Amino acid sequence: MSESSTQTNHCAGVSPSSLWTANTATSLTMKVDTSECNFLETPLYFTSIGGLANHFCLTGYDGIYVPTKESFQIYVEATCGGWNGTDFLAAAQTDAWDVNWMGFYA
């Protein structure tokens, strides 16, 4: 579950690194739950990655997939680090790669 801050037409939160799952041997995915925002329509979502280390090696996290009023999906791949499979998922946990997100509509 994400922590969120809700306003009339926008909401923001941080989804913890514990929500990452392996997608392929070289990519991770996270479904970000925004249901606590109670959006009236599907907003525009924006993301960034925070963490303790190595999050500069990630790419693709700003691509939003399957956006709805209640959630969206993101995927990441590494441009450095040589991770794959369980090593990549372990790095996400150890380095605390949280997803910072915001959704808003007019």
N, CA, C and O atoms as a GROMACS GRO file, in nm:
protein
  424
    1MET      N    1   0.084  -0.117   0.000
    1MET     CA    2   0.000   0.000   0.000
    1MET      C    3   0.089   0.123   0.000
    1MET      O    4   0.193   0.126   0.066
    2SER      N    5   0.049   0.223  -0.072
    2SER     CA    6   0.122   0.348  -0.081
    2SER      C    7   0.078   0.442   0.030
    2SER      O    8  -0.036   0.437   0.076
    3GLU      N    9   0.169   0.529   0.072
    3GLU     CA   10   0.130   0.641   0.155
    3GLU      C   11   0.093   0.753   0.060
    3GLU      O   12   0.162   0.775  -0.039
    4SER      N   13  -0.017   0.825   0.089
    4SER     CA   14  -0.058   0.928  -0.005
    4SER      C   15  -0.107   1.053   0.066
    4SER      O   16  -0.145   1.049   0.184
    5SER      N   17  -0.106   1.162  -0.007
    5SER     CA   18  -0.160   1.291   0.037
    5SER      C   19  -0.261   1.333  -0.068
    5SER      O   20  -0.227   1.344  -0.186
    6THR      N   21  -0.385   1.357  -0.027
    6THR     CA   22  -0.493   1.382  -0.122
    6THR      C   23  -0.542   1.526  -0.116
    6THR      O   24  -0.557   1.583  -0.008
    7GLN      N   25  -0.568   1.584  -0.233
    7GLN     CA   26  -0.631   1.715  -0.247
    7GLN      C   27  -0.748   1.698  -0.342
    7GLN      O   28  -0.780   1.586  -0.381
    8THR      N   29  -0.815   1.807  -0.381
    8THR     CA   30  -0.932   1.798  -0.465
    8THR      C   31  -0.905   1.732  -0.599
    8THR      O   32  -0.977   1.639  -0.637
    9ASN      N   33  -0.803   1.774  -0.671
    9ASN     CA   34  -0.778   1.719  -0.804
    9ASN      C   35  -0.639   1.659  -0.821
    9ASN      O   36  -0.596   1.630  -0.933
   10HIS      N   37  -0.569   1.640  -0.710
   10HIS     CA   38  -0.438   1.577  -0.720
   10HIS      C   39  -0.407   1.500  -0.591
   10HIS      O   40  -0.466   1.523  -0.486
   11CYS      N   41  -0.314   1.409  -0.605
   11CYS     CA   42  -0.276   1.324  -0.493
   11CYS      C   43  -0.134   1.276  -0.522
   11CYS      O   44  -0.098   1.254  -0.637
   12ALA      N   45  -0.056   1.259  -0.418
   12ALA     CA   46   0.081   1.213  -0.435
   12ALA      C   47   0.114   1.113  -0.325
   12ALA      O   48   0.051   1.112  -0.219
   13GLY      N   49   0.213   1.030  -0.352
   13GLY     CA   50   0.251   0.932  -0.252
   13GLY      C   51   0.385   0.869  -0.281
   13GLY      O   52   0.452   0.902  -0.378
   14VAL      N   53   0.422   0.777  -0.193
   14VAL     CA   54   0.544   0.700  -0.207
   14VAL      C   55   0.507   0.553  -0.190
   14VAL      O   56   0.451   0.513  -0.088
   15SER      N   57   0.538   0.474  -0.292
   15SER     CA   58   0.515   0.330  -0.285
   15SER      C   59   0.647   0.263  -0.249
   15SER      O   60   0.748   0.286  -0.315
   16PRO      N   61   0.647   0.180  -0.146
   16PRO     CA   62   0.773   0.125  -0.094
   16PRO      C   63   0.837   0.020  -0.184
   16PRO      O   64   0.771  -0.044  -0.266
   17SER      N   65   0.966   0.005  -0.167
   17SER     CA   66   1.044  -0.089  -0.247
   17SER      C   67   0.997  -0.234  -0.229
   17SER      O   68   1.026  -0.318  -0.314
   18SER      N   69   0.926  -0.263  -0.123
   18SER     CA   70   0.876  -0.400  -0.100
   18SER      C   71   0.772  -0.442  -0.203
   18SER      O   72   0.739  -0.560  -0.212
   19LEU      N   73   0.719  -0.347  -0.281
   19LEU     CA   74   0.616  -0.379  -0.381
   19LEU      C   75   0.673  -0.421  -0.516
   19LEU      O   76   0.597  -0.463  -0.603
   20TRP      N   77   0.806  -0.411  -0.536
   20TRP     CA   78   0.865  -0.456  -0.661
   20TRP      C   79   0.851  -0.607  -0.675
   20TRP      O   80   0.864  -0.681  -0.577
   21THR      N   81   0.823  -0.652  -0.796
   21THR     CA   82   0.824  -0.796  -0.827
   21THR      C   83   0.906  -0.815  -0.955
   21THR      O   84   0.919  -0.723  -1.036
   22ALA      N   85   0.959  -0.935  -0.972
   22ALA     CA   86   1.034  -0.966  -1.093
   22ALA      C   87   0.936  -0.976  -1.210
   22ALA      O   88   0.832  -1.041  -1.199
   23ASN      N   89   0.970  -0.913  -1.320
   23ASN     CA   90   0.888  -0.920  -1.442
   23ASN      C   91   0.951  -1.019  -1.540
   23ASN      O   92   0.886  -1.112  -1.586
   24THR      N   93   1.077  -0.997  -1.570
   24THR     CA   94   1.156  -1.088  -1.653
   24THR      C   95   1.291  -1.103  -1.582
   24THR      O   96   1.309  -1.050  -1.472
   25ALA      N   97   1.383  -1.173  -1.642
   25ALA     CA   98   1.516  -1.188  -1.582
   25ALA      C   99   1.589  -1.054  -1.572
   25ALA      O  100   1.681  -1.041  -1.491
   26THR      N  101   1.549  -0.956  -1.652
   26THR     CA  102   1.620  -0.828  -1.653
   26THR      C  103   1.531  -0.708  -1.622
   26THR      O  104   1.574  -0.593  -1.640
   27SER      N  105   1.408  -0.731  -1.576
   27SER     CA  106   1.321  -0.618  -1.544
   27SER      C  107   1.236  -0.646  -1.421
   27SER      O  108   1.206  -0.761  -1.388
   28LEU      N  109   1.199  -0.538  -1.354
   28LEU     CA  110   1.109  -0.543  -1.239
   28LEU      C  111   0.983  -0.465  -1.273
   28LEU      O  112   0.982  -0.383  -1.365
   29THR      N  113   0.877  -0.492  -1.199
   29THR     CA  114   0.752  -0.419  -1.218
   29THR      C  115   0.692  -0.387  -1.082
   29THR      O  116   0.718  -0.454  -0.982
   30MET      N  117   0.611  -0.283  -1.080
   30MET     CA  118   0.537  -0.247  -0.960
   30MET      C  119   0.399  -0.197  -1.000
   30MET      O  120   0.387  -0.113  -1.090
   31LYS      N  121   0.297  -0.248  -0.934
   31LYS     CA  122   0.163  -0.194  -0.949
   31LYS      C  123   0.143  -0.097  -0.834
   31LYS      O  124   0.148  -0.135  -0.718
   32VAL      N  125   0.121   0.029  -0.868
   32VAL     CA  126   0.106   0.135  -0.768
   32VAL      C  127  -0.042   0.155  -0.741
   32VAL      O  128  -0.120   0.188  -0.831
   33ASP      N  129  -0.081   0.134  -0.617
   33ASP     CA  130  -0.220   0.147  -0.574
   33ASP      C  131  -0.248   0.293  -0.538
   33ASP      O  132  -0.187   0.347  -0.446
   34THR      N  133  -0.340   0.355  -0.610
   34THR     CA  134  -0.376   0.495  -0.583
   34THR      C  135  -0.520   0.506  -0.536
   34THR      O  136  -0.576   0.616  -0.537
   35SER      N  137  -0.582   0.395  -0.496
   35SER     CA  138  -0.723   0.395  -0.462
   35SER      C  139  -0.758   0.487  -0.346
   35SER      O  140  -0.869   0.538  -0.339
   36GLU      N  141  -0.664   0.509  -0.254
   36GLU     CA  142  -0.690   0.599  -0.141
   36GLU      C  143  -0.709   0.744  -0.186
   36GLU      O  144  -0.759   0.827  -0.110
   37CYS      N  145  -0.668   0.775  -0.308
   37CYS     CA  146  -0.683   0.911  -0.360
   37CYS      C  147  -0.828   0.944  -0.396
   37CYS      O  148  -0.867   1.061  -0.401
   38ASN      N  149  -0.908   0.841  -0.422
   38ASN     CA  150  -1.048   0.861  -0.461
   38ASN      C  151  -1.062   0.954  -0.581
   38ASN      O  152  -1.147   1.043  -0.583
   39PHE      N  153  -0.976   0.931  -0.682
   39PHE     CA  154  -0.985   1.011  -0.804
   39PHE      C  155  -1.122   0.992  -0.868
   39PHE      O  156  -1.176   0.881  -0.869
   40LEU      N  157  -1.178   1.099  -0.922
   40LEU     CA  158  -1.306   1.092  -0.991
   40LEU      C  159  -1.290   1.048  -1.136
   40LEU      O  160  -1.386   1.003  -1.199
   41GLU      N  161  -1.170   1.063  -1.188
   41GLU     CA  162  -1.138   1.020  -1.324
   41GLU      C  163  -0.991   0.976  -1.326
   41GLU      O  164  -0.917   1.001  -1.230
   42THR      N  165  -0.950   0.911  -1.433
   42THR     CA  166  -0.810   0.867  -1.443
   42THR      C  167  -0.721   0.990  -1.459
   42THR      O  168  -0.736   1.066  -1.555
   43PRO      N  169  -0.628   1.009  -1.365
   43PRO     CA  170  -0.541   1.127  -1.373
   43PRO      C  171  -0.420   1.103  -1.462
   43PRO      O  172  -0.397   0.991  -1.510
   44LEU      N  173  -0.344   1.208  -1.484
   44LEU     CA  174  -0.210   1.196  -1.541
   44LEU      C  175  -0.119   1.158  -1.425
   44LEU      O  176  -0.121   1.222  -1.320
   45TYR      N  177  -0.039   1.054  -1.444
   45TYR     CA  178   0.053   1.010  -1.339
   45TYR      C  179   0.196   1.044  -1.378
   45TYR      O  180   0.233   1.039  -1.496
   46PHE      N  181   0.277   1.079  -1.277
   46PHE     CA  182   0.418   1.108  -1.295
   46PHE      C  183   0.495   1.038  -1.184
   46PHE      O  184   0.447   1.030  -1.071
   47THR      N  185   0.613   0.988  -1.216
   47THR     CA  186   0.690   0.912  -1.119
   47THR      C  187   0.837   0.954  -1.115
   47THR      O  188   0.889   1.012  -1.210
   48SER      N  189   0.901   0.924  -1.005
   48SER     CA  190   1.046   0.929  -0.991
   48SER      C  191   1.084   0.816  -0.896
   48SER      O  192   0.999   0.758  -0.829
   49ILE      N  193   1.213   0.787  -0.891
   49ILE     CA  194   1.263   0.680  -0.804
   49ILE      C  195   1.354   0.741  -0.699
   49ILE      O  196   1.440   0.824  -0.730
   50GLY      N  197   1.335   0.700  -0.576
   50GLY     CA  198   1.424   0.738  -0.467
   50GLY      C  199   1.488   0.612  -0.411
   50GLY      O  200   1.440   0.501  -0.435
   51GLY      N  201   1.594   0.628  -0.337
   51GLY     CA  202   1.658   0.512  -0.277
   51GLY      C  203   1.787   0.547  -0.207
   51GLY      O  204   1.830   0.662  -0.203
   52LEU      N  205   1.849   0.444  -0.153
   52LEU     CA  206   1.974   0.462  -0.080
   52LEU      C  207   2.095   0.455  -0.172
   52LEU      O  208   2.198   0.516  -0.144
   53ALA      N  209   2.084   0.380  -0.282
   53ALA     CA  210   2.198   0.364  -0.373
   53ALA      C  211   2.151   0.304  -0.505
   53ALA      O  212   2.048   0.236  -0.510
   54ASN      N  213   2.226   0.330  -0.609
   54ASN     CA  214   2.212   0.266  -0.740
   54ASN      C  215   2.083   0.294  -0.816
   54ASN      O  216   2.063   0.237  -0.923
   55HIS      N  217   1.996   0.378  -0.767
   55HIS     CA  218   1.874   0.405  -0.843
   55HIS      C  219   1.902   0.488  -0.968
   55HIS      O  220   1.816   0.501  -1.055
   56PHE      N  221   2.022   0.545  -0.978
   56PHE     CA  222   2.061   0.612  -1.101
   56PHE      C  223   2.080   0.513  -1.215
   56PHE      O  224   2.088   0.552  -1.332
   57CYS      N  225   2.088   0.384  -1.183
   57CYS     CA  226   2.104   0.279  -1.285
   57CYS      C  227   1.972   0.236  -1.348
   57CYS      O  228   1.973   0.153  -1.439
   58LEU      N  229   1.862   0.289  -1.303
   58LEU     CA  230   1.731   0.242  -1.349
   58LEU      C  231   1.677   0.327  -1.463
   58LEU      O  232   1.698   0.448  -1.468
   59THR      N  233   1.610   0.262  -1.554
   59THR     CA  234   1.546   0.330  -1.667
   59THR      C  235   1.406   0.273  -1.686
   59THR      O  236   1.380   0.158  -1.652
   60GLY      N  237   1.318   0.354  -1.742
   60GLY     CA  238   1.184   0.308  -1.776
   60GLY      C  239   1.077   0.337  -1.672
   60GLY      O  240   0.959   0.322  -1.700
   61TYR      N  241   1.117   0.379  -1.551
   61TYR     CA  242   1.019   0.400  -1.444
   61TYR      C  243   0.920   0.512  -1.471
   61TYR      O  244   0.818   0.522  -1.403
   62ASP      N  245   0.948   0.596  -1.569
   62ASP     CA  246   0.856   0.706  -1.600
   62ASP      C  247   0.754   0.668  -1.706
   62ASP      O  248   0.670   0.750  -1.745
   63GLY      N  249   0.759   0.545  -1.753
   63GLY     CA  250   0.657   0.495  -1.846
   63GLY      C  251   0.539   0.442  -1.767
   63GLY      O  252   0.555   0.349  -1.687
   64ILE      N  253   0.421   0.498  -1.787
   64ILE     CA  254   0.302   0.460  -1.712
   64ILE      C  255   0.220   0.363  -1.796
   64ILE      O  256   0.186   0.392  -1.911
   65TYR      N  257   0.188   0.247  -1.738
   65TYR     CA  258   0.109   0.145  -1.808
   65TYR      C  259  -0.021   0.120  -1.733
   65TYR      O  260  -0.025   0.124  -1.610
   66VAL      N  261  -0.127   0.094  -1.807
   66VAL     CA  262  -0.259   0.058  -1.756
   66VAL      C  263  -0.307   0.157  -1.648
   66VAL      O  264  -0.346   0.114  -1.539
   67PRO      N  265  -0.305   0.287  -1.677
   67PRO     CA  266  -0.352   0.382  -1.577
   67PRO      C  267  -0.504   0.375  -1.559
   67PRO      O  268  -0.579   0.367  -1.656
   68THR      N  269  -0.547   0.377  -1.435
   68THR     CA  270  -0.689   0.385  -1.400
   68THR      C  271  -0.703   0.483  -1.284
   68THR      O  272  -0.604   0.542  -1.240
   69LYS      N  273  -0.824   0.502  -1.236
   69LYS     CA  274  -0.847   0.587  -1.120
   69LYS      C  275  -0.785   0.527  -0.994
   69LYS      O  276  -0.756   0.599  -0.898
   70GLU      N  277  -0.765   0.395  -0.994
   70GLU     CA  278  -0.721   0.324  -0.874
   70GLU      C  279  -0.575   0.279  -0.874
   70GLU      O  280  -0.521   0.245  -0.769
   71SER      N  281  -0.511   0.279  -0.991
   71SER     CA  282  -0.374   0.226  -0.995
   71SER      C  283  -0.307   0.253  -1.130
   71SER      O  284  -0.369   0.301  -1.224
   72PHE      N  285  -0.179   0.221  -1.134
   72PHE     CA  286  -0.104   0.217  -1.260
   72PHE      C  287   0.013   0.123  -1.241
   72PHE      O  288   0.045   0.085  -1.129
   73GLN      N  289   0.076   0.085  -1.351
   73GLN     CA  290   0.187  -0.010  -1.350
   73GLN      C  291   0.311   0.057  -1.408
   73GLN      O  292   0.302   0.135  -1.502
   74ILE      N  293   0.428   0.026  -1.351
   74ILE     CA  294   0.554   0.070  -1.409
   74ILE      C  295   0.651  -0.048  -1.419
   74ILE      O  296   0.634  -0.149  -1.350
   75TYR      N  297   0.750  -0.034  -1.504
   75TYR     CA  298   0.853  -0.135  -1.524
   75TYR      C  299   0.988  -0.065  -1.521
   75TYR      O  300   0.999   0.050  -1.564
   76VAL      N  301   1.092  -0.134  -1.471
   76VAL     CA  302   1.228  -0.079  -1.474
   76VAL      C  303   1.325  -0.183  -1.525
   76VAL      O  304   1.307  -0.304  -1.506
   77GLU      N  305   1.428  -0.134  -1.590
   77GLU     CA  306   1.543  -0.214  -1.629
   77GLU      C  307   1.667  -0.140  -1.579
   77GLU      O  308   1.663  -0.020  -1.555
   78ALA      N  309   1.776  -0.213  -1.564
   78ALA     CA  310   1.901  -0.154  -1.515
   78ALA      C  311   1.994  -0.124  -1.632
   78ALA      O  312   2.008  -0.205  -1.724
   79THR      N  313   2.059  -0.009  -1.626
   79THR     CA  314   2.158   0.028  -1.727
   79THR      C  315   2.300  -0.001  -1.678
   79THR      O  316   2.395   0.010  -1.755
   80CYS      N  317   2.313  -0.037  -1.551
   80CYS     CA  318   2.442  -0.075  -1.495
   80CYS      C  319   2.417  -0.173  -1.381
   80CYS      O  320   2.301  -0.203  -1.350
   81GLY      N  321   2.520  -0.224  -1.321
   81GLY     CA  322   2.502  -0.312  -1.206
   81GLY      C  323   2.511  -0.460  -1.239
   81GLY      O  324   2.547  -0.540  -1.152
   82GLY      N  325   2.481  -0.499  -1.363
   82GLY     CA  326   2.490  -0.639  -1.400
   82GLY      C  327   2.389  -0.730  -1.331
   82GLY      O  328   2.411  -0.851  -1.322
   83TRP      N  329   2.279  -0.673  -1.281
   83TRP     CA  330   2.181  -0.754  -1.211
   83TRP      C  331   2.093  -0.830  -1.308
   83TRP      O  332   2.070  -0.786  -1.421
   84ASN      N  333   2.046  -0.943  -1.264
   84ASN     CA  334   1.938  -1.012  -1.334
   84ASN      C  335   1.869  -1.105  -1.234
   84ASN      O  336   1.927  -1.143  -1.133
   85GLY      N  337   1.747  -1.140  -1.264
   85GLY     CA  338   1.671  -1.230  -1.180
   85GLY      C  339   1.661  -1.186  -1.036
   85GLY      O  340   1.628  -1.071  -1.007
   86THR      N  341   1.690  -1.277  -0.944
   86THR     CA  342   1.674  -1.249  -0.801
   86THR      C  343   1.773  -1.144  -0.751
   86THR      O  344   1.746  -1.076  -0.653
   87ASP      N  345   1.890  -1.131  -0.819
   87ASP     CA  346   1.986  -1.027  -0.780
   87ASP      C  347   1.925  -0.888  -0.797
   87ASP      O  348   1.944  -0.800  -0.713
   88PHE      N  349   1.852  -0.870  -0.905
   88PHE     CA  350   1.791  -0.740  -0.935
   88PHE      C  351   1.683  -0.708  -0.830
   88PHE      O  352   1.678  -0.596  -0.779
   89LEU      N  353   1.600  -0.804  -0.800
   89LEU     CA  354   1.495  -0.784  -0.700
   89LEU      C  355   1.557  -0.760  -0.562
   89LEU      O  356   1.509  -0.675  -0.487
   90ALA      N  357   1.662  -0.831  -0.529
   90ALA     CA  358   1.731  -0.812  -0.401
   90ALA      C  359   1.791  -0.671  -0.393
   90ALA      O  360   1.788  -0.609  -0.287
   91ALA      N  361   1.846  -0.621  -0.504
   91ALA     CA  362   1.902  -0.485  -0.506
   91ALA      C  363   1.792  -0.383  -0.482
   91ALA      O  364   1.814  -0.284  -0.411
   92ALA      N  365   1.674  -0.405  -0.539
   92ALA     CA  366   1.561  -0.313  -0.519
   92ALA      C  367   1.524  -0.303  -0.371
   92ALA      O  368   1.492  -0.195  -0.322
   93GLN      N  369   1.530  -0.415  -0.301
   93GLN     CA  370   1.496  -0.417  -0.158
   93GLN      C  371   1.609  -0.358  -0.074
   93GLN      O  372   1.586  -0.271   0.010
   94THR      N  373   1.730  -0.404  -0.098
   94THR     CA  374   1.846  -0.358  -0.020
   94THR      C  375   1.870  -0.208  -0.038
   94THR      O  376   1.901  -0.138   0.059
   95ASP      N  377   1.857  -0.161  -0.160
   95ASP     CA  378   1.883  -0.020  -0.190
   95ASP      C  379   1.759   0.068  -0.176
   95ASP      O  380   1.764   0.188  -0.202
   96ALA      N  381   1.647   0.008  -0.133
   96ALA     CA  382   1.523   0.080  -0.101
   96ALA      C  383   1.475   0.170  -0.215
   96ALA      O  384   1.456   0.290  -0.197
   97TRP      N  385   1.454   0.109  -0.334
   97TRP     CA  386   1.408   0.185  -0.449
   97TRP      C  387   1.258   0.212  -0.439
   97TRP      O  388   1.177   0.138  -0.496
   98ASP      N  389   1.222   0.317  -0.368
   98ASP     CA  390   1.083   0.359  -0.354
   98ASP      C  391   1.039   0.435  -0.479
   98ASP      O  392   1.121   0.496  -0.548
   99VAL      N  393   0.910   0.430  -0.507
   99VAL     CA  394   0.853   0.503  -0.621
   99VAL      C  395   0.776   0.623  -0.567
   99VAL      O  396   0.677   0.608  -0.495
  100ASN      N  397   0.822   0.742  -0.604
  100ASN     CA  398   0.751   0.866  -0.572
  100ASN      C  399   0.656   0.892  -0.688
  100ASN      O  400   0.697   0.886  -0.803
  101TRP      N  401   0.530   0.921  -0.658
  101TRP     CA  402   0.434   0.939  -0.766
  101TRP      C  403   0.336   1.053  -0.735
  101TRP      O  404   0.314   1.090  -0.620
  102MET      N  405   0.280   1.105  -0.842
  102MET     CA  406   0.179   1.210  -0.833
  102MET      C  407   0.078   1.189  -0.944
  102MET      O  408   0.114   1.156  -1.057
  103GLY      N  409  -0.047   1.208  -0.913
  103GLY     CA  410  -0.152   1.204  -1.013
  103GLY      C  411  -0.236   1.330  -1.001
  103GLY      O  412  -0.266   1.375  -0.890
  104PHE      N  413  -0.274   1.388  -1.116
  104PHE     CA  414  -0.363   1.504  -1.111
  104PHE      C  415  -0.443   1.515  -1.239
  104PHE      O  416  -0.406   1.461  -1.343
  105TYR      N  417  -0.553   1.586  -1.230
  105TYR     CA  418  -0.637   1.617  -1.346
  105TYR      C  419  -0.697   1.754  -1.327
  105TYR      O  420  -0.702   1.805  -1.216
  106ALA      N  421  -0.743   1.813  -1.436
  106ALA     CA  422  -0.798   1.949  -1.433
  106ALA      C  423  -0.939   1.949  -1.380
  106ALA      O  424  -1.001   2.055  -1.370
   0.00000   0.00000   0.00000
